[in-house]
């Protein structure tokens, strides 16, 4: 079986999918999927981390390059990243770089520009605080910036989406289980967090967010407090302020 599955669009006819392959020692693995009409063709699977890998997320930087982040289960759970270069259906992985020297959970990465991305995660080495880090790519090399805490409390089920090349929205669950959001603004190598807004006052899990336009996103999640029903809400963004619909 496979787990921690995450995919990113490379082009209108191609995506890259990354996952943990339990049948191969839980190695971090990637594969290109090519789409023609309603037909999907899978390319050869390539190992990008030859050891136990979890909490995987991938984002495309261009049609031929992606960046993957993950939890190195064999190395104290350190948050790690590498560049994946794509030629046709062939994937080549660059060198692994640690962006967090502690156990990182719920890693989520999104592209800012063709050479930069931002990863958000739960830093278990720092009281489970919500943390973000800028990643800069040159060729097949990644350079990690200084991690920045965006929420100084227990933050889990974290996910992030790009609003612009200097702004992202991050969703996460607080220690009380409420689904919460805030805008992160990037200026050079600095990250600043807007006000935190909770929009579901019950325990929730499995949070996912998609951008509709730079001022509107939709979030979906499982509401534990309401018989585990699937729920969705539209969030409106004005500057660094988030407000939610029903």
N, C-alpha and C positions, 0 to 999 in steps of 0.2 A: 504494500500500500504506500501511498504518498501522503504527505501532510505539509502544513505551512505553505500552501499553494498561493502564488501571487503572479500576476501577469501585467505586462505593459505593452502598449501599442507602439510598434515601430513604424508602420505605414498603414495604408488602407487595406493592404492584403497580407500583412505580416505582424505577428506579435511574438514576444518572448515570454516564456513561462518559467518560473523558478520554484523549486520545491525541495522538500526533504524526502529522499528515496529510502524508505525503511527496508526495502529488499536489498539494498547495497550499503549496509552498515550506517544508515541514516546520513549518507553523504549529501551535501548541498549540490543540486543538479539543475541544469538549465536545458531548454529545448526551444527551438524556433517552430512556430506553427504558421504554415502558409495557407491562405484562404483563397479559394477560387469558386465563386458562386456560393453554393451551400456546402462545398467540400473543404475539409480541413486535412492537410497533410503535415505530419510531424517529422521534423528533422531528427538527426541523431542526438541522443542525450549526452551532455558533456558535464563532467563533475567540475564545479568551481571551488569546492572546498572538500578535500578528501578526509573528512572526519565528521563526527556528529554535528549537525547543523539545525538550528531552529529559529523561529521568529523571523522569517525571511520576508523581504520586501524588495521590489525592483521598480525602477523608473527608466524610461528611455530618454537619452540625451539627444539622439538623432536616429535616423533610419539604420545606422550601422554601429551604434554604441549605446550601451545601457550601463547603469550602475546598480549593484545589488548590495544590500545590507543584511546582516544576519547575526545571530547569537552563536558564538563558538562554544558548543557544549563541552568540547574537549579542553578548552582553555579558560576555565572559570567563568564561562558565559560572556566573555568580552564581546563588546559590540565591534563588528568588523565589516569592512567593505572592500569591494574590488570592482574594476571595470570589466565589462563583458563586451568584446568586439565581435561584430556579426558580419559575416561575408556569405551571402546566400543563406543557406541553412546551417552554416558552420559557426560555432561559437568558440572564441579564445578568451580565456580568463587571465586578467592581469594579476599582479602581486596583491596579496591581502594586506590591508592596512587597518590597524585598530583605531577606532575613533572614540571608544570608551573603555578604559581599563578597569572595568567592573562588569558585573552581570547586567546586561541590557535585555529588557523584555519589551514585547509589543513594538518592535522596530517598524517604522514606517518612513519611506523616503519619497520625495517628489522633486521633479526637475524645476529649477529656476531659470537657467539658461543652458545653452549647449555645453557649457563648461562648469556649471555649478548646480548643486543640489542641496537639499536640507533634509536631515534625518531627525526624527523625533522618537523618543523612547522613554521607558521607565528605567530609571537608574537605581537598581536595588542596592548599589553600594553607597547611595546617598539618600536613604530613607524613602525610597520609591518615588522620589520627586520626578515630575515631568521635565524632561531635558531635551534640548535641541542642539544640533551641531551642523555647521556648514561644511560641505565637501566640495573641493575644487579639483577638477580633472584636467590633466595635461597628457595627451596621448593615452597610454594605458595606465597612468599613474594617478593615484588619488592622494590628496593632501587634506587632512582633517583639521578644522579650526578648533578653537577652544569651546568645549561644551558650555551651554548656558541654561540655567534653570528657568523655565517659564511658569512653573507652578510648584511652590514650596509646600507640597503636601502629597499624600498618596495619590498617584495618578496612573491609571491602567487602561487597557483597551484603547490605546492611542492610535489615531490615524490622522493623516495630513493630506491636504490638497492645495494645489497652486492657484492663487487668484491673479498674480502677475509676477514679473521677474523680481519683484522686491517685497512680495506679500503672499503669505499662505494662511490658511485656516487650519487649526488643529482641533480635533475632537478627542475627548478623553472622559474617563469615569473617575469621579472623585472617590475618596475613601468611604463616603456614605452611599456610593453606588449611583449617584445622579449623573446623567449625561451632561457634559459641559463643553464649552467651546471658548476659544480666544483667537485673535488675529496676531500673527507674528510678523513684524516688519523688519526687513533686512536692509542694512546700510553698510556697504563695504563688508567688513568682517564682523560687524556687530548685529545682534538680534535683540529686538525689544518686543515685549508682550503687551497687548492691549488688555482691557478689563475682561475678567472671566465671567461668563454668563451660563447659568444652568437653565435647561429648558425642559427637563423631565424629572419630576420630583418623586422618583422611585428607582429601585435598583435595576440597572440595565447592563447588557453585555453585547458583544459582537457588533461593534459600532462601525459603520462605513459611511463615507461622505463623498459626494460628487459635486463638481462645480457646474452650475448652469450658465452663469456669467460672472464677471468680476464682483458683482454686488449681490449675488444670490447663489446659495448652495442648497442641496437637499441631503439630509442625513437620515439613515435608516438604522434600526437597532432592535434588539429583543428586549421587551419590557418584562423583566422578572416580576415586578410588582403588580402586573396585570395579566396573570396566567401565561406568561412568556409569549405574549402576542407580538407579532411584528408590527413596528410602528415607523412612521416617517414624519419628518417636519421640514419645512422650508425655513432657512435662516437668511436674514437680510444683513448685508454688511455695508456700513458707511464709515469710511476711514478705517479706524481700528476698533470700531464699535459693532457688536453683533446683537441683533434682536431676532426673536423667533416668532413664527406663526404657530398655529395650533397643530 
